[in-house]
Each structure stands twice: as C-alpha cells, then as structure tokens.
Amino acid sequence: KRLSSSVILDEAIAVHTMPTTTTAALNNSRIIHIAVGSKNPCKIKAVRLAFEETFSSSSSSSSSSQEVTIVISSHDVKSGVRDQPFGDDETRKGAKNRAQAAYNAALQQSSKTISNGDDADGERLPPPDFAVGLEGGVELSNFGVGVGIRDDDDDDDDETTAQRSLWCMAWMAILGTTTNHHSLSNSNRLPDTSSSCESSSHTTTSTAMLSKENSPPPSSSTTATNIWGFSKTASFALPHSITKLVLEEGMELGHADDKVFGRVDSKSRDGTVGFLTEGRIGRSEYYVHALELALVPMLWP
C-alpha cells in the first residue's frame, strides 16, 4: 500500500492541518477534492473518516495503484431551510442545498493555489470531485416513550398515542459523478485514536489508493454525469427537557442542549448524541455510517 495523508483546507485554500505535507508530496499524488458545506469540525471529521475508509484499498499490487491525497475544503454556506429543520423532507433539502452550495463555492476557488505555510509554489486546487452536505434535524413521533410530552388536547385514553416525542436525526447528501475517474473500494476502518472533533484539524495518515486502469488518460474526453447520494442517520428520542425547549420555545437543538446541560457550543464538539450516550457515540461517528451509505450510488451507479 502507498500511504497518503488527508489535508483540510480553509476558505483561503491554505493547508493548516498538514505541517509535514510538502508541495512535492502533493505534486506526486492524485488529489481528490471534497467540498464540505460546513465549517463545523465534527462534520469535517466525519467526512474525512468516511472518505478515507471508502477510498482505502486492499489491493495487493502497488504497481497498479496511484497514491491519493484527499483534500477537504470547508465552506460556510446556507442550508436554505430553517435553523432547526423538522422532518425528513426539510432536513434532506438542507443537506442537498449545502452540498450544491459547497460545490459552487469550491468550483469558484479551484483556480487558487494550495499553499503550505510560506511555500508559494503550491499545487493548483482541482475542481471538486465530491461535494457533501450534512444537515441535522428533528422529527415528531407518536411513539409512547418515557421522554415524550403529553398532548393535553388528545382525547385518546391510550397513552402511547397521546404522547408526542421528539427524535434527533440527520441527513447526508453527496454530489458526485458517474465517471470512472475514481475507484471506490471498501477496506477495514483506519484507526482513529482521538474522540474529539478537533482532531479533524490535525495530520492523519491514511491509505488511499486510486487504480490506474480505472483512471482515464489526461487527454481523454470523459462525459461526466452528476449523481446524488442520500442517507439518513439512526434516530433517537430526546429528553423531555430538550423537547420542551425546541417545541415550545422554538430553540435550535444545539442551543437547547447547551442550556439544559450547561455546555457551550456543544454542536461543534460531541453534540447531543455524544452527551446522551456518555461519549460512546460522538457526533462525528454518528454521521460516518450515513455518509458511507450515501456513497453507495457512486460505488454502484
């Protein structure tokens, strides 16, 4: 296997996470540019983990593979939906809007140069190969669970149907193409020893391979067709105290989390899912499986 590293770019297109990455290293590898419609470190880390695993290859022949560097550019874009989306349709729409907006923003910046520190002779950032949108949402359910809130207007004596409970979920949207420009293959998950989202801003080493025989010659003309992949995370019921703030006071879930649990900017760290599971499932890990499922249409177009 040939080892390559993920780099994460800010909107100035300057590598701030790869102090050991040299221009020569970038020049000698195939760059896969992934535009993310968020500056949230948890979301960026989730995208990195999902794409590292998907692009990893267990090919036994290193001579038929090319080293790949996954470059992630993050973009502060609008979702086009409410700050706290409700239901699948609105949440999925927000994810798709973020992916499309991230693609457009990254395309405009593709003429800029990837620089490393004071190195002025950087590699040109290619147009985005993928664009990703992640949108967290909530949904009401009539499941009779202990964290629900009683609907006093419901004349039904059945407590199961008389409770409204609020559930947390998220939608992933990935914009890619149907060309054979990339070879996507699954392998074992790369080890991740950090549980904090901030680790997305530091160097990580990954195995990323691109099959040469699946790559069109530089001079060839390949017609690309855009393809969308969508997936939804698992959902879970929220505590009554958070449910009440969201439903009755119109508070965004992250802000309700901060107020109830006395935290600050929890959505940029482990999120509500991290706190409620006592760290067993962090916000980034919560997104990863859904991101990998959203890549299925690129694996099997």
DOKE-448586 format. One line per field, with one value per residue (C-alpha): residue number from 1; x, y, z. Coordinates in nm, 2 decimals, decimal comma. Example, Ala and Ser with C-alpha at 12.3 -4.5 7.8 and 13.67 -1.06 7.14 Angstrom:
2
seq	[1; 2]
east	[1,23; 1,37]
north	[-0,45; -0,11]
up	[0,78; 0,71]
***
This chain:
301
seq	[1; 2; 3; 4; 5; 6; 7; 8; 9; 10; 11; 12; 13; 14; 15; 16; 17; 18; 19; 20; 21; 22; 23; 24; 25; 26; 27; 28; 29; 30; 31; 32; 33; 34; 35; 36; 37; 38; 39; 40; 41; 42; 43; 44; 45; 46; 47; 48; 49; 50; 51; 52; 53; 54; 55; 56; 57; 58; 59; 60; 61; 62; 63; 64; 65; 66; 67; 68; 69; 70; 71; 72; 73; 74; 75; 76; 77; 78; 79; 80; 81; 82; 83; 84; 85; 86; 87; 88; 89; 90; 91; 92; 93; 94; 95; 96; 97; 98; 99; 100; 101; 102; 103; 104; 105; 106; 107; 108; 109; 110; 111; 112; 113; 114; 115; 116; 117; 118; 119; 120; 121; 122; 123; 124; 125; 126; 127; 128; 129; 130; 131; 132; 133; 134; 135; 136; 137; 138; 139; 140; 141; 142; 143; 144; 145; 146; 147; 148; 149; 150; 151; 152; 153; 154; 155; 156; 157; 158; 159; 160; 161; 162; 163; 164; 165; 166; 167; 168; 169; 170; 171; 172; 173; 174; 175; 176; 177; 178; 179; 180; 181; 182; 183; 184; 185; 186; 187; 188; 189; 190; 191; 192; 193; 194; 195; 196; 197; 198; 199; 200; 201; 202; 203; 204; 205; 206; 207; 208; 209; 210; 211; 212; 213; 214; 215; 216; 217; 218; 219; 220; 221; 222; 223; 224; 225; 226; 227; 228; 229; 230; 231; 232; 233; 234; 235; 236; 237; 238; 239; 240; 241; 242; 243; 244; 245; 246; 247; 248; 249; 250; 251; 252; 253; 254; 255; 256; 257; 258; 259; 260; 261; 262; 263; 264; 265; 266; 267; 268; 269; 270; 271; 272; 273; 274; 275; 276; 277; 278; 279; 280; 281; 282; 283; 284; 285; 286; 287; 288; 289; 290; 291; 292; 293; 294; 295; 296; 297; 298; 299; 300; 301]
east	[0,00; 0,10; 0,03; -0,11; -0,24; -0,57; -0,54; -0,81; -0,83; -0,99; -1,16; -0,83; -0,71; -0,41; -0,32; -0,34; -0,35; -0,05; 0,27; 0,46; 0,29; 0,53; 0,45; 0,64; 0,41; 0,11; 0,25; 0,33; -0,02; -0,36; -0,57; -0,93; -1,10; -1,41; -1,60; -1,80; -2,08; -1,99; -1,71; -1,81; -1,52; -1,74; -1,88; -1,55; -1,40; -1,69; -1,64; -1,27; -1,33; -1,60; -1,40; -1,07; -1,24; -1,43; -1,12; -0,90; -0,79; -0,65; -0,51; -0,21; -0,04; 0,11; 0,23; -0,13; -0,22; -0,15; -0,11; -0,40; -0,42; -0,77; -0,82; -1,12; -1,22; -1,48; -1,73; -1,97; -2,28; -2,65; -2,88; -3,19; -3,40; -3,49; -3,21; -3,38; -3,53; -3,82; -3,89; -3,72; -3,81; -3,68; -3,37; -3,28; -3,34; -3,10; -2,83; -2,87; -2,86; -2,54; -2,37; -2,47; -2,36; -2,03; -1,97; -2,03; -1,81; -1,53; -1,56; -1,50; -1,19; -1,05; -0,81; -0,64; -0,32; -0,28; -0,01; 0,18; 0,28; 0,50; 0,55; 0,44; 0,49; 0,18; -0,03; -0,34; -0,66; -0,86; -1,24; -1,43; -1,47; -1,74; -1,95; -2,10; -2,39; -2,48; -2,79; -2,92; -3,29; -3,56; -3,89; -4,20; -4,33; -4,62; -4,42; -4,50; -4,16; -4,07; -3,92; -4,24; -4,46; -4,83; -5,07; -5,35; -5,56; -5,57; -5,89; -5,75; -5,70; -5,42; -5,11; -4,90; -5,08; -5,13; -4,76; -4,55; -4,18; -3,91; -3,64; -3,30; -3,16; -2,96; -2,95; -2,64; -2,62; -2,32; -2,28; -2,05; -2,02; -2,07; -1,74; -1,46; -1,24; -1,22; -1,20; -1,41; -1,34; -1,40; -1,15; -1,10; -1,16; -0,85; -0,76; -0,88; -0,74; -0,90; -1,25; -1,26; -1,38; -1,09; -0,86; -1,00; -0,77; -0,45; -0,25; -0,38; -0,22; -0,45; -0,43; -0,58; -0,54; -0,66; -0,65; -0,46; -0,65; -0,98; -0,84; -0,90; -0,59; -0,54; -0,60; -0,92; -1,26; -1,49; -1,86; -1,94; -2,30; -2,38; -2,52; -2,66; -2,64; -2,85; -2,87; -3,02; -2,86; -3,02; -3,26; -3,31; -3,56; -3,46; -3,51; -3,83; -3,63; -3,48; -3,80; -3,99; -3,74; -3,74; -4,12; -4,24; -3,97; -3,85; -3,50; -3,24; -3,14; -2,77; -2,88; -3,13; -2,85; -2,63; -2,90; -3,02; -2,67; -2,48; -2,25; -2,11; -2,11; -2,18; -2,26; -1,90; -1,79; -1,96; -2,31; -2,63; -2,57; -2,23; -2,36; -2,66; -2,45; -2,19; -1,93; -1,99; -2,11; -1,96; -2,12; -1,86; -1,90; -2,28; -2,25; -1,99; -2,21; -2,47; -2,20; -2,07; -2,42; -2,47; -2,17; -2,34; -2,46; -2,10; -2,00; -2,28; -2,41]
north	[0,00; 0,35; 0,59; 0,94; 1,20; 1,39; 1,76; 2,00; 2,35; 2,66; 2,90; 3,07; 2,75; 2,72; 2,39; 2,45; 2,09; 1,94; 2,09; 1,79; 1,79; 1,93; 2,06; 1,77; 1,52; 1,70; 1,70; 1,33; 1,21; 1,23; 1,49; 1,41; 1,73; 1,71; 2,02; 2,03; 2,27; 2,34; 2,48; 2,26; 2,04; 1,75; 1,74; 1,78; 1,50; 1,27; 1,34; 1,27; 0,94; 0,83; 0,91; 0,77; 0,44; 0,44; 0,53; 0,28; -0,02; -0,36; -0,41; -0,64; -0,49; -0,15; -0,12; -0,08; 0,19; 0,56; 0,74; 0,97; 1,27; 1,36; 1,73; 1,87; 2,23; 2,36; 2,63; 2,84; 2,81; 2,85; 2,55; 2,73; 2,58; 2,68; 2,68; 2,39; 2,17; 1,95; 1,62; 1,43; 1,65; 1,97; 1,82; 1,63; 1,96; 2,14; 1,88; 1,89; 2,27; 2,27; 2,02; 2,21; 2,54; 2,39; 2,26; 2,60; 2,78; 2,52; 2,55; 2,92; 2,87; 2,59; 2,83; 2,92; 2,75; 2,51; 2,65; 2,51; 2,78; 3,03; 2,80; 3,00; 2,72; 2,52; 2,28; 2,41; 2,31; 2,10; 2,14; 1,95; 1,57; 1,54; 1,79; 1,70; 1,84; 1,73; 1,86; 1,78; 1,77; 1,66; 1,48; 1,43; 1,09; 0,94; 0,65; 0,62; 0,67; 0,80; 1,12; 1,23; 1,51; 1,47; 1,61; 1,75; 1,81; 1,44; 1,28; 0,93; 0,75; 0,54; 0,70; 0,56; 0,77; 1,06; 1,14; 1,34; 1,27; 1,45; 1,25; 1,36; 1,26; 1,39; 1,37; 1,34; 1,45; 1,38; 1,51; 1,31; 1,18; 0,86; 0,86; 0,61; 0,89; 0,73; 0,38; 0,34; 0,03; -0,06; -0,19; -0,20; 0,12; 0,32; 0,35; 0,67; 0,72; 1,06; 1,11; 1,48; 1,66; 1,90; 1,62; 1,69; 1,99; 1,78; 1,55; 1,20; 0,93; 0,72; 0,45; 0,59; 0,42; 0,50; 0,23; 0,35; 0,13; 0,29; 0,64; 0,80; 0,93; 1,30; 1,37; 1,17; 1,32; 1,18; 1,28; 1,33; 1,29; 1,43; 1,17; 1,23; 1,00; 1,04; 0,87; 0,92; 0,85; 0,65; 0,84; 0,86; 1,02; 1,34; 1,41; 1,59; 1,90; 1,94; 1,85; 2,12; 2,39; 2,30; 2,26; 2,53; 2,79; 2,73; 2,68; 2,51; 2,17; 2,26; 2,57; 2,36; 2,11; 2,39; 2,53; 2,20; 2,05; 2,37; 2,34; 2,58; 2,52; 2,15; 2,11; 2,18; 1,90; 1,58; 1,70; 1,59; 1,23; 1,23; 1,36; 1,13; 0,82; 0,94; 0,96; 0,61; 0,77; 1,10; 1,34; 1,26; 0,89; 0,93; 1,08; 0,84; 0,54; 0,75; 0,92; 0,58; 0,47; 0,79; 0,69; 0,37; 0,53; 0,62; 0,26; 0,11; 0,37]
up	[0,00; -0,06; 0,22; 0,17; 0,40; 0,43; 0,43; 0,53; 0,38; 0,50; 0,26; 0,20; 0,04; 0,27; 0,43; 0,80; 0,91; 0,73; 0,86; 0,72; 0,38; 0,11; -0,23; -0,38; -0,19; -0,33; -0,68; -0,67; -0,58; -0,72; -0,54; -0,46; -0,37; -0,14; -0,07; 0,25; 0,31; 0,67; 0,89; 1,18; 1,29; 1,38; 1,03; 0,86; 1,07; 0,97; 0,60; 0,64; 0,81; 0,57; 0,25; 0,39; 0,45; 0,12; -0,08; 0,10; -0,10; 0,00; -0,35; -0,33; -0,63; -0,56; -0,91; -1,04; -0,79; -0,75; -0,43; -0,34; -0,12; 0,00; 0,02; 0,21; 0,16; 0,40; 0,31; 0,52; 0,31; 0,37; 0,41; 0,26; 0,54; 0,90; 1,15; 1,31; 1,03; 1,11; 0,94; 0,66; 0,37; 0,51; 0,66; 0,34; 0,14; 0,37; 0,32; -0,06; -0,06; 0,14; -0,09; -0,40; -0,25; -0,13; -0,49; -0,64; -0,38; -0,44; -0,81; -0,79; -0,58; -0,79; -0,97; -0,64; -0,52; -0,23; -0,03; 0,27; 0,51; 0,33; 0,03; -0,27; -0,53; -0,44; -0,63; -0,81; -0,63; -0,88; -0,91; -0,65; -0,72; -0,45; -0,25; 0,08; 0,28; 0,63; 0,80; 1,15; 1,21; 1,44; 1,39; 1,59; 1,67; 1,84; 1,98; 2,35; 2,51; 2,85; 2,71; 2,53; 2,63; 2,70; 2,44; 2,66; 2,35; 2,26; 2,39; 2,32; 2,65; 2,50; 2,65; 2,37; 2,11; 2,34; 2,37; 2,13; 2,14; 1,96; 1,78; 1,66; 1,32; 1,03; 0,65; 0,43; 0,07; -0,16; -0,51; -0,73; -1,08; -1,27; -1,44; -1,37; -1,26; -0,91; -0,79; -0,48; -0,27; 0,10; 0,35; 0,72; 0,91; 0,96; 1,33; 1,50; 1,85; 1,91; 2,03; 1,99; 1,67; 1,69; 1,57; 1,22; 1,22; 1,26; 1,04; 0,99; 0,78; 0,56; 0,30; -0,02; -0,35; -0,70; -0,96; -1,27; -1,50; -1,39; -1,45; -1,79; -1,97; -1,91; -2,28; -2,30; -2,31; -2,04; -2,02; -1,65; -1,52; -1,18; -0,94; -0,59; -0,29; 0,02; 0,35; 0,69; 1,03; 1,30; 1,51; 1,89; 2,13; 2,30; 2,68; 2,78; 2,89; 2,54; 2,36; 2,55; 2,46; 2,09; 2,05; 2,29; 2,26; 1,91; 2,02; 1,80; 1,92; 1,98; 2,18; 2,38; 2,46; 2,59; 2,81; 2,96; 3,02; 3,09; 2,80; 2,54; 2,16; 2,21; 1,84; 1,75; 1,99; 2,07; 2,01; 2,18; 2,08; 2,24; 2,57; 2,59; 2,51; 2,76; 2,48; 2,34; 2,01; 1,92; 1,67; 1,40; 1,44; 1,44; 1,08; 0,94; 0,87; 0,69; 0,48; 0,37; 0,28; 0,08; -0,13; -0,24; -0,57; -0,65; -0,57; -0,77; -1,02]
***
